[in-house]
Amino acid sequence: MKTGIHPDVVQERMTCSSCGSDVSALGTVDHVRLDLCSNCHPFYTGKKRIVDTAGRIDRFNSKRGGADGAPVAKSGRR
């Protein structure tokens, strides 16, 4: 490894702007501000919602058989 080209590794503090939680980890900067963290992100908290614009999900399910497990009719094209 070459000397003098790698950044210094320091103990950094990450702060979430939404919920205010602090997490520390090794990194190259002293402080990082996060918009969302795993404590308040909708995917990790289970509050995820799907925004269906113009019925795209229903249209896809009607073409492909849907989530009910109905068989999909094959077309003649490949």
N, CA, C and O atoms as a Tinker XYZ file with bonds, in Angstrom:
   312  protein
     1  N      0.825000   -1.181000    0.000000    73     2
     2  CA     0.000000    0.000000    0.000000    64     1     3
     3  C      0.868000    1.242000    0.000000    63     2     4     5
     4  O      1.916000    1.287000    0.644000    81     3
     5  N      0.420000    2.242000   -0.726000    73     3     6
     6  CA     1.147000    3.503000   -0.741000    64     5     7
     7  C      0.870000    4.274000    0.535000    63     6     8     9
     8  O     -0.228000    4.200000    1.087000    81     7
     9  N      1.834000    4.991000    0.989000    73     7    10
    10  CA     1.655000    5.795000    2.189000    64     9    11
    11  C      1.232000    7.204000    1.803000    63    10    12    13
    12  O      1.645000    7.726000    0.767000    81    11
    13  N      0.404000    7.814000    2.647000    73    11    14
    14  CA     0.021000    9.196000    2.441000    64    13    15
    15  C     -1.161000    9.424000    1.529000    63    14    16    17
    16  O     -1.525000   10.578000    1.306000    81    15
    17  N     -1.793000    8.374000    0.979000    73    15    18
    18  CA    -2.924000    8.598000    0.072000    64    17    19
    19  C     -4.259000    8.215000    0.709000    63    18    20    21
    20  O     -5.311000    8.540000    0.159000    81    19
    21  N     -4.240000    7.537000    1.848000    73    19    22
    22  CA    -5.467000    7.093000    2.488000    64    21    23
    23  C     -5.925000    8.115000    3.524000    63    22    24    25
    24  O     -5.095000    8.705000    4.216000    81    23
    25  N     -7.239000    8.332000    3.642000    73    23    26
    26  CA    -7.735000    9.292000    4.638000    64    25    27
    27  C     -7.605000    8.720000    6.046000    63    26    28    29
    28  O     -7.512000    7.506000    6.227000    81    27
    29  N     -7.600000    9.594000    7.025000    73    27    30
    30  CA    -7.538000    9.170000    8.417000    64    29    31
    31  C     -8.900000    8.615000    8.835000    63    30    32    33
    32  O     -9.938000    9.164000    8.467000    81    31
    33  N     -8.891000    7.533000    9.600000    73    31    34
    34  CA   -10.121000    6.930000   10.097000    64    33    35
    35  C    -10.351000    7.433000   11.511000    63    34    36    37
    36  O     -9.484000    7.312000   12.376000    81    35
    37  N    -11.537000    8.002000   11.734000    73    35    38
    38  CA   -11.896000    8.560000   13.040000    64    37    39
    39  C    -13.244000    7.992000   13.488000    63    38    40    41
    40  O    -13.990000    7.434000   12.683000    81    39
    41  N    -13.543000    8.139000   14.768000    73    39    42
    42  CA   -14.850000    7.761000   15.300000    64    41    43
    43  C    -15.827000    8.882000   14.945000    63    42    44    45
    44  O    -15.708000    9.994000   15.461000    81    43
    45  N    -16.791000    8.597000   14.067000    73    43    46
    46  CA   -17.720000    9.633000   13.630000    64    45    47
    47  C    -19.073000    9.455000   14.300000    63    46    48    49
    48  O    -19.441000    8.355000   14.713000    81    47
    49  N    -19.797000   10.547000   14.400000    73    47    50
    50  CA   -21.130000   10.555000   14.997000    64    49    51
    51  C    -22.147000   10.868000   13.917000    63    50    52    53
    52  O    -22.021000   11.870000   13.213000    81    51
    53  N    -23.162000   10.011000   13.781000    73    51    54
    54  CA   -24.217000   10.216000   12.802000    64    53    55
    55  C    -25.494000   10.569000   13.547000    63    54    56    57
    56  O    -25.914000    9.843000   14.447000    81    55
    57  N    -26.110000   11.682000   13.173000    73    55    58
    58  CA   -27.321000   12.163000   13.822000    64    57    59
    59  C    -28.455000   12.207000   12.810000    63    58    60    61
    60  O    -28.301000   12.744000   11.713000    81    59
    61  N    -29.600000   11.635000   13.186000    73    59    62
    62  CA   -30.773000   11.646000   12.321000    64    61    63
    63  C    -31.524000   12.957000   12.513000    63    62    64    65
    64  O    -31.806000   13.357000   13.643000    81    63
    65  N    -31.845000   13.623000   11.415000    73    63    66
    66  CA   -32.580000   14.890000   11.483000    64    65    67
    67  C    -34.043000   14.684000   11.860000    63    66    68    69
    68  O    -34.659000   15.571000   12.451000    81    67
    69  N    -34.604000   13.527000   11.525000    73    67    70
    70  CA   -36.019000   13.280000   11.776000    64    69    71
    71  C    -36.316000   12.920000   13.228000    63    70    72    73
    72  O    -37.171000   13.533000   13.867000    81    71
    73  N    -35.594000   11.911000   13.747000    73    71    74
    74  CA   -35.924000   11.437000   15.093000    64    73    75
    75  C    -34.883000   11.821000   16.137000    63    74    76    77
    76  O    -35.147000   11.704000   17.334000    81    75
    77  N    -33.706000   12.276000   15.713000    73    75    78
    78  CA   -32.689000   12.743000   16.645000    64    77    79
    79  C    -31.803000   11.668000   17.233000    63    78    80    81
    80  O    -31.034000   11.958000   18.149000    81    79
    81  N    -31.874000   10.433000   16.746000    73    79    82
    82  CA   -31.039000    9.378000   17.309000    64    81    83
    83  C    -29.585000    9.562000   16.873000    63    82    84    85
    84  O    -29.304000   10.043000   15.775000    81    83
    85  N    -28.672000    9.168000   17.757000    73    83    86
    86  CA   -27.232000    9.259000   17.488000    64    85    87
    87  C    -26.647000    7.865000   17.363000    63    86    88    89
    88  O    -26.966000    6.974000   18.151000    81    87
    89  N    -25.794000    7.682000   16.373000    73    87    90
    90  CA   -25.096000    6.426000   16.155000    64    89    91
    91  C    -23.641000    6.765000   15.912000    63    90    92    93
    92  O    -23.335000    7.752000   15.242000    81    91
    93  N    -22.736000    5.955000   16.453000    73    91    94
    94  CA   -21.323000    6.196000   16.203000    64    93    95
    95  C    -20.744000    5.013000   15.437000    63    94    96    97
    96  O    -21.138000    3.866000   15.643000    81    95
    97  N    -19.806000    5.316000   14.554000    73    95    98
    98  CA   -19.145000    4.306000   13.732000    64    97    99
    99  C    -17.807000    4.865000   13.271000    63    98   100   101
   100  O    -17.515000    6.045000   13.463000    81    99
   101  N    -17.005000    4.011000   12.665000    73    99   102
   102  CA   -15.743000    4.467000   12.109000    64   101   103
   103  C    -15.998000    5.076000   10.735000    63   102   104   105
   104  O    -16.799000    4.558000    9.957000    81   103
   105  N    -15.316000    6.167000   10.445000    73   103   106
   106  CA   -15.477000    6.830000    9.168000    64   105   107
   107  C    -14.370000    7.827000    8.931000    63   106   108   109
   108  O    -13.377000    7.857000    9.658000    81   107
   109  N    -14.543000    8.639000    7.915000    73   107   110
   110  CA   -13.505000    9.599000    7.539000    64   109   111
   111  C    -13.845000   11.030000    7.891000    63   110   112   113
   112  O    -13.012000   11.918000    7.707000    81   111
   113  N    -15.052000   11.283000    8.395000    73   111   114
   114  CA   -15.446000   12.630000    8.816000    64   113   115
   115  C    -15.891000   12.575000   10.271000    63   114   116   117
   116  O    -16.172000   11.498000   10.797000    81   115
   117  N    -15.957000   13.733000   10.922000    73   115   118
   118  CA   -16.303000   13.759000   12.345000    64   117   119
   119  C    -17.797000   13.606000   12.594000    63   118   120   121
   120  O    -18.201000   12.908000   13.524000    81   119
   121  N    -18.624000   14.253000   11.770000    73   119   122
   122  CA   -20.063000   14.271000   12.027000    64   121   123
   123  C    -20.824000   14.173000   10.720000    63   122   124   125
   124  O    -20.477000   14.837000    9.742000    81   123
   125  N    -21.869000   13.339000   10.698000    73   123   126
   126  CA   -22.722000   13.171000    9.522000    64   125   127
   127  C    -24.155000   13.404000    9.953000    63   126   128   129
   128  O    -24.582000   12.881000   10.983000    81   127
   129  N    -24.908000   14.182000    9.183000    73   127   130
   130  CA   -26.329000   14.425000    9.442000    64   129   131
   131  C    -27.152000   13.601000    8.464000    63   130   132   133
   132  O    -26.991000   13.746000    7.252000    81   131
   133  N    -28.033000   12.740000    8.966000    73   131   134
   134  CA   -28.860000   11.881000    8.136000    64   133   135
   135  C    -30.264000   12.451000    8.027000    63   134   136   137
   136  O    -30.763000   13.065000    8.970000    81   135
   137  N    -30.906000   12.251000    6.878000    73   135   138
   138  CA   -32.300000   12.651000    6.724000    64   137   139
   139  C    -33.214000   11.645000    7.417000    63   138   140   141
   140  O    -34.126000   12.028000    8.150000    81   139
   141  N    -32.967000   10.361000    7.182000    73   139   142
   142  CA   -33.730000    9.277000    7.785000    64   141   143
   143  C    -32.770000    8.195000    8.254000    63   142   144   145
   144  O    -31.727000    7.973000    7.640000    81   143
   145  N    -33.124000    7.527000    9.341000    73   143   146
   146  CA   -32.315000    6.405000    9.816000    64   145   147
   147  C    -33.208000    5.173000    9.896000    63   146   148   149
   148  O    -34.396000    5.251000    9.582000    81   147
   149  N    -32.657000    4.048000   10.308000    73   147   150
   150  CA   -33.437000    2.813000   10.384000    64   149   151
   151  C    -34.476000    2.860000   11.494000    63   150   152   153
   152  O    -35.405000    2.053000   11.490000    81   151
   153  N    -34.347000    3.780000   12.446000    73   151   154
   154  CA   -35.349000    3.905000   13.512000    64   153   155
   155  C    -36.617000    4.591000   13.045000    63   154   156   157
   156  O    -37.690000    4.335000   13.592000    81   155
   157  N    -36.519000    5.461000   12.040000    73   155   158
   158  CA   -37.699000    6.212000   11.611000    64   157   159
   159  C    -38.051000    6.005000   10.135000    63   158   160   161
   160  O    -39.028000    6.588000    9.665000    81   159
   161  N    -37.293000    5.196000    9.387000    73   159   162
   162  CA   -37.585000    4.966000    7.978000    64   161   163
   163  C    -38.828000    4.083000    7.837000    63   162   164   165
   164  O    -38.933000    3.076000    8.538000    81   163
   165  N    -39.770000    4.425000    6.960000    73   163   166
   166  CA   -41.017000    3.661000    6.831000    64   165   167
   167  C    -40.807000    2.196000    6.461000    63   166   168   169
   168  O    -41.609000    1.354000    6.866000    81   167
   169  N    -39.770000    1.861000    5.714000    73   167   170
   170  CA   -39.542000    0.469000    5.327000    64   169   171
   171  C    -39.195000   -0.381000    6.540000    63   170   172   173
   172  O    -39.676000   -1.508000    6.661000    81   171
   173  N    -38.379000    0.134000    7.429000    73   171   174
   174  CA   -37.932000   -0.632000    8.588000    64   173   175
   175  C    -38.921000   -0.599000    9.740000    63   174   176   177
   176  O    -38.914000   -1.509000   10.570000    81   175
   177  N    -39.765000    0.409000    9.821000    73   175   178
   178  CA   -40.724000    0.502000   10.916000    64   177   179
   179  C    -42.028000   -0.224000   10.616000    63   178   180   181
   180  O    -42.860000   -0.379000   11.509000    81   179
   181  N    -42.226000   -0.671000    9.380000    73   179   182
   182  CA   -43.451000   -1.370000    9.017000    64   181   183
   183  C    -44.585000   -0.447000    8.628000    63   182   184   185
   184  O    -45.712000   -0.906000    8.439000    81   183
   185  N    -44.322000    0.824000    8.505000    73   183   186
   186  CA   -45.340000    1.790000    8.120000    64   185   187
   187  C    -45.255000    2.130000    6.645000    63   186   188   189
   188  O    -45.664000    3.209000    6.216000    81   187
   189  N    -44.715000    1.192000    5.870000    73   187   190
   190  CA   -44.536000    1.399000    4.436000    64   189   191
   191  C    -45.895000    1.412000    3.746000    63   190   192   193
   192  O    -46.761000    0.591000    4.047000    81   191
   193  N    -46.071000    2.330000    2.839000    73   191   194
   194  CA   -47.294000    2.387000    2.066000    64   193   195
   195  C    -46.929000    2.545000    0.603000    63   194   196   197
   196  O    -45.932000    3.179000    0.257000    81   195
   197  N    -47.742000    1.965000   -0.236000    73   195   198
   198  CA   -47.509000    2.022000   -1.675000    64   197   199
   199  C    -48.416000    3.087000   -2.259000    63   198   200   201
   200  O    -49.629000    3.063000   -2.051000    81   199
   201  N    -47.838000    4.005000   -2.978000    73   199   202
   202  CA   -48.607000    5.054000   -3.630000    64   201   203
   203  C    -48.876000    4.593000   -5.059000    63   202   204   205
   204  O    -47.963000    4.512000   -5.881000    81   203
   205  N    -50.127000    4.295000   -5.338000    73   203   206
   206  CA   -50.513000    3.788000   -6.652000    64   205   207
   207  C    -51.079000    4.936000   -7.470000    63   206   208   209
   208  O    -52.192000    5.403000   -7.229000    81   207
   209  N    -50.304000    5.376000   -8.431000    73   207   210
   210  CA   -50.769000    6.452000   -9.288000    64   209   211
   211  C    -51.322000    5.868000  -10.573000    63   210   212   213
   212  O    -50.665000    5.066000  -11.237000    81   211
   213  N    -52.508000    6.266000  -10.912000    73   211   214
   214  CA   -53.187000    5.896000  -12.159000    64   213   215
   215  C    -53.486000    4.403000  -12.233000    63   214   216   217
   216  O    -53.602000    3.866000  -13.334000    81   215
   217  N    -53.613000    3.716000  -11.098000    73   215   218
   218  CA   -54.008000    2.307000  -11.100000    64   217   219
   219  C    -52.998000    1.369000  -11.718000    63   218   220   221
   220  O    -53.385000    0.341000  -12.273000    81   219
   221  N    -51.728000    1.681000  -11.643000    73   219   222
   222  CA   -50.702000    0.857000  -12.289000    64   221   223
   223  C    -50.617000   -0.539000  -11.693000    63   222   224   225
   224  O    -50.411000   -1.513000  -12.416000    81   223
   225  N    -50.775000   -0.641000  -10.383000    73   223   226
   226  CA   -50.679000   -1.952000   -9.743000    64   225   227
   227  C    -51.854000   -2.828000  -10.156000    63   226   228   229
   228  O    -51.664000   -4.005000  -10.461000    81   227
   229  N    -53.063000   -2.278000  -10.171000    73   227   230
   230  CA   -54.234000   -3.046000  -10.585000    64   229   231
   231  C    -54.134000   -3.467000  -12.056000    63   230   232   233
   232  O    -54.512000   -4.581000  -12.418000    81   231
   233  N    -53.634000   -2.584000  -12.875000    73   231   234
   234  CA   -53.473000   -2.903000  -14.296000    64   233   235
   235  C    -52.446000   -4.020000  -14.489000    63   234   236   237
   236  O    -52.648000   -4.910000  -15.315000    81   235
   237  N    -51.347000   -3.978000  -13.734000    73   235   238
   238  CA   -50.334000   -5.028000  -13.814000    64   237   239
   239  C    -50.906000   -6.361000  -13.327000    63   238   240   241
   240  O    -50.692000   -7.396000  -13.958000    81   239
   241  N    -51.632000   -6.337000  -12.207000    73   239   242
   242  CA   -52.207000   -7.567000  -11.678000    64   241   243
   243  C    -53.239000   -8.166000  -12.612000    63   242   244   245
   244  O    -53.345000   -9.390000  -12.699000    81   243
   245  N    -54.003000   -7.340000  -13.314000    73   243   246
   246  CA   -54.989000   -7.880000  -14.242000    64   245   247
   247  C    -54.312000   -8.517000  -15.454000    63   246   248   249
   248  O    -54.830000   -9.485000  -16.010000    81   247
   249  N    -53.171000   -7.990000  -15.868000    73   247   250
   250  CA   -52.449000   -8.576000  -16.997000    64   249   251
   251  C    -51.743000   -9.865000  -16.605000    63   250   252   253
   252  O    -51.742000  -10.827000  -17.373000    81   251
   253  N    -51.147000   -9.897000  -15.430000    73   251   254
   254  CA   -50.286000  -11.003000  -15.038000    64   253   255
   255  C    -50.937000  -12.035000  -14.137000    63   254   256   257
   256  O    -50.271000  -12.997000  -13.752000    81   255
   257  N    -52.182000  -11.887000  -13.790000    73   255   258
   258  CA   -52.847000  -12.879000  -12.966000    64   257   259
   259  C    -53.002000  -12.445000  -11.530000    63   258   260   261
   260  O    -53.780000  -13.049000  -10.792000    81   259
   261  N    -52.298000  -11.430000  -11.112000    73   259   262
   262  CA   -52.482000  -10.874000   -9.783000    64   261   263
   263  C    -51.749000  -11.626000   -8.695000    63   262   264   265
   264  O    -50.995000  -12.562000   -8.961000    81   263
   265  N    -51.979000  -11.209000   -7.484000    73   263   266
   266  CA   -51.303000  -11.782000   -6.327000    64   265   267
   267  C    -52.029000  -13.000000   -5.797000    63   266   268   269
   268  O    -51.541000  -13.649000   -4.872000    81   267
   269  N    -53.194000  -13.332000   -6.363000    73   267   270
   270  CA   -53.962000  -14.463000   -5.860000    64   269   271
   271  C    -53.437000  -15.795000   -6.372000    63   270   272   273
   272  O    -53.968000  -16.841000   -5.997000    81   271
   273  N    -52.415000  -15.790000   -7.213000    73   271   274
   274  CA   -51.799000  -17.014000   -7.695000    64   273   275
   275  C    -52.505000  -17.619000   -8.891000    63   274   276   277
   276  O    -52.251000  -18.777000   -9.221000    81   275
   277  N    -53.373000  -16.886000   -9.547000    73   275   278
   278  CA   -54.041000  -17.388000  -10.726000    64   277   279
   279  C    -53.019000  -17.613000  -11.831000    63   278   280   281
   280  O    -52.080000  -16.828000  -11.962000    81   279
   281  N    -53.178000  -18.659000  -12.625000    73   279   282
   282  CA   -52.200000  -18.924000  -13.683000    64   281   283
   283  C    -52.201000  -17.815000  -14.737000    63   282   284   285
   284  O    -53.228000  -17.193000  -15.010000    81   283
   285  N    -51.052000  -17.592000  -15.307000    73   283   286
   286  CA   -50.870000  -16.560000  -16.294000    64   285   287
   287  C    -51.003000  -17.181000  -17.676000    63   286   288   289
   288  O    -50.319000  -18.158000  -17.980000    81   287
   289  N    -51.872000  -16.630000  -18.519000    73   287   290
   290  CA   -52.030000  -17.121000  -19.877000    64   289   291
   291  C    -50.860000  -16.661000  -20.714000    63   290   292   293
   292  O    -50.532000  -15.475000  -20.740000    81   291
   293  N    -50.225000  -17.604000  -21.404000    73   291   294
   294  CA   -49.055000  -17.264000  -22.224000    64   293   295
   295  C    -49.516000  -16.763000  -23.579000    63   294   296   297
   296  O    -50.476000  -17.268000  -24.163000    81   295
   297  N    -48.810000  -15.764000  -24.058000    73   295   298
   298  CA   -49.111000  -15.241000  -25.385000    64   297   299
   299  C    -48.255000  -15.978000  -26.402000    63   298   300   301
   300  O    -47.319000  -16.685000  -26.027000    81   299
   301  N    -48.562000  -15.823000  -27.673000    73   299   302
   302  CA   -47.827000  -16.502000  -28.735000    64   301   303
   303  C    -46.456000  -15.895000  -28.996000    63   302   304   305
   304  O    -45.636000  -16.510000  -29.678000    81   303
   305  N    -46.185000  -14.697000  -28.467000    73   303   306
   306  CA   -44.917000  -14.036000  -28.688000    64   305   307
   307  C    -43.888000  -14.499000  -27.679000    63   306   308   309
   308  O    -44.234000  -14.967000  -26.594000    81   307
   309  N    -42.626000  -14.368000  -28.039000    73   307   310
   310  CA   -41.534000  -14.687000  -27.114000    64   309   311
   311  C    -40.687000  -13.506000  -26.879000    63   310   312
   312  O    -39.715000  -13.583000  -26.127000    81   311
